[in-house]
Amino acid sequence: MASSIQSALDEATDPWGVKVERVEVKDVRLPVQLQRAMAAEAEAAREARAKVIAAEGEQKASRALKEAADVMCETPAALQLRYLQTLNTISAEKNSTIIFPLPIDMLQGFLKK
C-alpha cells in the first residue's frame, strides 16, 4: 500500500522537482459494505472456533463417561453406590416425587403369580 502511494506521489511531484521521502497514513475510511463484510467474516470465524471448542468439550466428556462406565463394569457395587448417591442428591432437593427404576427381571416373579 505504501509503495503504491509512493509511486502515485512520485508521478505527481517529479515534474516539479519535489521528492517525497516518507508517506504516513493517518486515517483510513472503509466503505460501509466492506465494514459489514469484514464483520460478517469475523463473526463466522468466531462461530467456527466456538463450534470446534464445543466439539472438543463433548469429546472429552464422552471419554470421561466411557472411563466411568468401564470402572463401574469392573466393580458391580459401584453402580449400586452411584444409584444410592443419585437418590441422596434427589432427596436433598426436596422433590415430591422420586422414581425408582427397577429391573424387569425383579418384576417377572410377581407377574407369574
Phi, psi and omega in degrees: 000315180296322181291324178291324175293319179300314181293323178295318178293320178299319179299319184281329187260342180302317179300336181268354180082022180255133178247121178270122184265329184218140178236133179233127179265120184259327185216128178239128178247122180263146175298150183301321180297320178293321177299316179295319180296318179294320179294319179296320178296317179295320179294319178297321178294320178296317179297320179296317178296321180296321179294321178295317180296318179296319179295320177296321177296317177298321180296316179295319180295320180293323176296318180296320178294322178296317178297320178295320178295321178298318179296318181292328177293325181288330182235103183300329180291338181296321180294318178296319178296320179295321178298314179295323177296320178296317177298321178297318179296318180296318182293332179289336181277357178058043173283150182276342182235129174237127181258127178257107177286128180244142175295143181300329180303324181290327183278340183295331176297323178284327182290328182288331181281000000 
